[in-house]
Structures are given as C-alpha cells and as structure tokens.
Amino acid sequence: MLPSDRTPETTHHGAAAEPVRPQRADGRRNQARVLEEAFAAFAAHGAAVPIREIARRAGVSTGTVTRHFPTKQALFQAVALHRIEQLVRTAEDIAAREHPATAFFTFFAFLVRQSAADHAVGDALTGAGFDLQAAASTAISDFGEAMAGLLTRAQQAGAVRDDVDTADVKALIAGCIARGDDDAARQRMIEIAGDGLRPRPARAPGRVNAD
C-alpha cells in the first residue's frame, strides 16, 4: 500500500492524528549535496567562504542551503565538527601505537599538516571564523581530552617540558599554520616548535674563578 493510501491514524478521541512526514527524497539529496560541497569549499577557503558560493557549487539556491542549515555557522559547525571527530580518532590511533615520548610530536606535526591541507581544520583549531566551543559539542570535548592526554603522557615520559599546557600547544600550531603554504618552511616551523617544547638541558655549573 502506498503511503498516500494509508488510512490516517486516529487518537483515542476519534480525531485524525497528523501523520509524521519523513524528509522528502529530494530534500535529503539536496542536504547531502550541500554538505559535500561545503566540505570541499571550507577545506579550500576556510570559514570565510560565503553561503552563496556553497549553494552555487551544490547547484541549489541559497534558500535551499539555509533551509537545511539556518546559518553559516551551523553549516561550518557540521563540517568542522565532523573533521574534529576524525582528528580524535587519529589521536587515539597514534596513542595506541606509539610511545608517549613520540606520540605527542607525531600528532602535533599531523595537526599542522592537516590544517594546511584542510582550512576548515585550521580554522576550527585556531578559532578563526566561528567559536566552536559555543557549540558545547562532544567532539570538542573529546578533542581537548585527546590532546591533553597525549601532552600529559609525553610530559610524564620526560619528552615535553612540564610548564607547557594545551593553550601553548594550540598557539604553536597556529604559528606553524600562519607560516604559509611552503612545505619546507612549515616543516622547519614544526621542528622549531618541537625544539621549544622539549625540556631544556640542564646547565653545567659555571667554573668558579680562583682569582
């Protein structure tokens, strides 16, 4: 029996109940197309890309975009939070297979390179465009815990100086990203940041002047 042929459900008072309408197939396709193009647009240009450009790429009107995502922030959050969930899984994988002394630095370098390749990741990590903390998302909390866990274990292993916190790490990531699209320069920045994060060698006591 086709959905339109079904007899409307009735309440216990005998009145016809309003049927719950599922999202139409074309609506689901439009939403999927908008998200697909938003992933590509935000990756290439970051949070600054306008809604009308995403609509153009998806072949729909701006009204169609806003029907599924009422604000640009809502669309960026959908994309960025998905990316952050992927970062959390990467952090967990690195933590499981590498020693704490190296896992933190591996993840740090991965974040910088990933941010350079995908501007949505960079904007999400550096807070550019929109404040994802305001979303109170589980993904944001999970990412913070993953980053803090890698950092703490590296500090306990003696690989990172004790006075470093996650805010310092994010600032260093932002600095590496800001270096530009030169791969060699970015790698140099990763190495400079790594040198700064490692414990400073103990200074040898100075010689006492006999004179």
C-alpha positions as CSV (number, residue, x, y, z in Angstrom):
1,M,0.0,0.0,0.0
2,L,1.4,3.4,-0.9
3,P,1.9,5.9,1.9
4,S,-0.8,8.2,0.4
5,D,-3.3,5.3,0.5
6,R,-2.9,4.7,4.2
7,T,-5.8,5.4,6.5
8,P,-5.0,8.3,8.8
9,E,-4.3,7.3,12.4
10,T,-6.8,8.3,14.9
11,T,-6.5,9.4,18.5
12,H,-8.4,7.8,21.4
13,H,-10.9,10.7,20.9
14,G,-11.5,9.6,17.3
15,A,-9.9,12.6,15.7
16,A,-7.4,12.0,12.9
17,A,-3.8,12.4,14.1
18,E,-1.4,14.4,11.9
19,P,1.0,11.9,10.3
20,V,4.7,12.5,10.8
21,R,6.2,13.3,7.4
22,P,9.7,12.0,6.7
23,Q,12.1,14.3,4.8
24,R,11.4,14.0,1.1
25,A,14.0,12.2,-1.0
26,D,14.9,15.3,-3.0
27,G,15.4,17.2,0.3
28,R,17.8,14.5,1.5
29,R,19.7,14.6,-1.7
30,N,20.0,18.4,-1.6
31,Q,21.2,18.3,2.0
32,A,23.8,15.7,1.1
33,R,24.9,17.7,-1.9
34,V,25.2,20.9,0.2
35,L,27.3,19.1,2.8
36,E,29.6,17.5,0.2
37,E,30.3,20.9,-1.4
38,A,30.6,22.6,2.0
39,F,33.3,20.1,2.9
40,A,35.2,21.0,-0.3
41,A,34.7,24.7,-0.1
42,F,35.6,25.1,3.6
43,A,38.6,22.8,3.1
44,A,39.8,25.1,0.2
45,H,38.9,28.5,1.7
46,G,38.1,28.1,5.4
47,A,35.2,29.6,7.2
48,A,35.3,32.8,5.1
49,V,33.6,31.1,2.1
50,P,30.2,32.6,1.5
51,I,27.0,30.6,1.6
52,R,26.1,31.7,-2.0
53,E,29.4,30.0,-3.2
54,I,28.5,26.8,-1.5
55,A,25.0,27.0,-3.0
56,R,26.5,27.6,-6.4
57,R,28.8,24.6,-6.1
58,A,25.9,22.4,-5.0
59,G,23.6,23.6,-7.8
60,V,20.9,24.8,-5.4
61,S,19.6,28.2,-4.2
62,T,20.8,29.9,-1.1
63,G,17.3,29.3,0.3
64,T,17.8,25.6,0.0
65,V,21.0,25.8,1.9
66,T,19.5,27.8,4.7
67,R,16.5,25.5,4.9
68,H,18.8,22.7,6.0
69,F,21.4,24.9,7.8
70,P,19.7,28.1,9.1
71,T,23.0,30.0,9.5
72,K,26.5,29.8,8.0
73,Q,27.8,29.0,11.5
74,A,25.5,25.9,11.6
75,L,26.9,24.7,8.3
76,F,30.5,25.3,9.3
77,Q,29.9,23.5,12.6
78,A,28.6,20.5,10.8
79,V,31.7,20.3,8.7
80,A,34.3,21.3,11.3
81,L,32.9,19.0,14.0
82,H,33.0,16.1,11.6
83,R,36.7,16.9,10.9
84,I,37.4,17.1,14.6
85,E,35.9,13.7,15.2
86,Q,38.3,12.3,12.6
87,L,41.2,14.1,14.4
88,V,40.1,12.4,17.7
89,R,40.2,9.0,16.1
90,T,43.7,9.8,14.7
91,A,44.9,10.9,18.1
92,E,43.6,7.6,19.6
93,D,45.3,5.6,16.9
94,I,48.6,7.3,17.4
95,A,48.4,7.0,21.2
96,A,47.8,3.2,20.8
97,R,50.7,2.5,18.5
98,E,53.5,4.9,19.6
99,H,55.5,5.5,22.7
100,P,54.2,8.6,24.7
101,A,57.6,10.3,24.1
102,T,56.9,10.4,20.4
103,A,53.1,10.2,20.1
104,F,52.6,13.8,21.1
105,F,55.0,15.1,18.5
106,T,53.6,12.9,15.8
107,F,50.1,14.2,16.4
108,F,51.4,17.8,16.6
109,A,53.0,17.5,13.1
110,F,49.9,15.8,11.8
111,L,47.7,18.6,13.0
112,V,49.8,21.3,11.4
113,R,49.9,19.4,8.0
114,Q,46.2,18.6,8.1
115,S,45.4,22.2,8.9
116,A,47.4,23.3,5.9
117,A,45.6,20.9,3.6
118,D,42.2,21.5,5.0
119,H,41.4,25.1,6.0
120,A,38.3,24.0,7.9
121,V,40.5,22.1,10.3
122,G,42.9,25.1,10.7
123,D,40.0,27.5,11.4
124,A,38.4,25.1,13.8
125,L,41.7,24.6,15.8
126,T,42.7,28.3,15.8
127,G,39.2,29.6,16.5
128,A,39.0,31.6,13.2
129,G,35.6,32.2,11.7
130,F,33.4,30.7,14.4
131,D,33.7,29.8,18.1
132,L,33.1,26.0,18.1
133,Q,33.3,25.9,21.9
134,A,29.9,27.6,21.9
135,A,28.5,24.5,20.3
136,A,29.2,22.6,23.5
137,S,30.0,19.6,21.3
138,T,31.1,16.2,22.5
139,A,33.6,16.3,19.6
140,I,35.2,19.5,21.0
141,S,35.5,17.9,24.5
142,D,36.9,14.7,23.1
143,F,39.5,16.5,21.1
144,G,40.6,18.5,24.1
145,E,40.9,15.3,26.2
146,A,42.8,13.6,23.4
147,M,45.3,16.5,23.1
148,A,45.7,16.8,26.9
149,G,46.2,13.1,27.2
150,L,49.0,13.0,24.6
151,L,50.6,16.0,26.2
152,T,50.4,14.7,29.8
153,R,51.8,11.3,28.8
154,A,54.7,13.0,26.9
155,Q,55.5,15.2,29.9
156,Q,55.4,12.1,32.2
157,A,57.9,10.4,29.8
158,G,60.2,13.5,30.1
159,A,59.7,14.4,26.4
160,V,57.9,17.7,26.9
161,R,58.7,20.4,29.4
162,D,56.4,20.4,32.4
163,D,55.2,24.0,32.1
164,V,53.5,23.6,28.7
165,D,49.7,23.4,28.6
166,T,47.3,22.8,25.7
167,A,46.8,26.5,25.2
168,D,50.5,26.8,24.4
169,V,50.3,23.8,22.0
170,K,47.3,25.4,20.1
171,A,49.2,28.7,19.9
172,L,52.3,26.9,18.4
173,I,50.0,25.1,15.9
174,A,48.5,28.5,14.9
175,G,52.0,29.9,14.4
176,C,53.1,27.0,12.2
177,I,49.9,27.3,10.1
178,A,50.5,31.1,9.7
179,R,53.8,30.4,8.1
180,G,52.0,29.8,4.8
181,D,51.8,27.1,2.1
182,D,55.6,26.5,1.8
183,D,56.0,22.8,2.8
184,A,59.7,23.2,3.6
185,A,59.1,26.3,5.8
186,R,56.2,24.6,7.5
187,Q,58.4,21.6,8.3
188,R,61.0,23.9,9.7
189,M,58.4,25.5,11.9
190,I,57.3,22.1,13.2
191,E,60.9,21.3,14.1
192,I,61.4,24.7,15.7
193,A,58.2,24.3,17.8
194,G,59.3,20.7,18.7
195,D,62.7,22.0,19.9
196,G,60.9,24.6,22.1
197,L,58.5,22.1,23.6
198,R,61.3,19.7,24.7
199,P,62.8,20.1,28.1
200,R,65.8,22.4,28.3
201,P,69.1,20.6,29.0
202,A,70.4,21.2,32.5
203,R,73.1,23.9,32.5
204,A,76.5,22.8,33.6
205,P,77.6,24.6,36.7
206,G,79.9,27.5,35.9
207,R,83.5,27.4,36.9
208,V,84.4,29.3,40.0
209,N,87.1,31.8,39.3
210,A,90.1,31.0,41.6
211,D,91.2,34.6,41.4
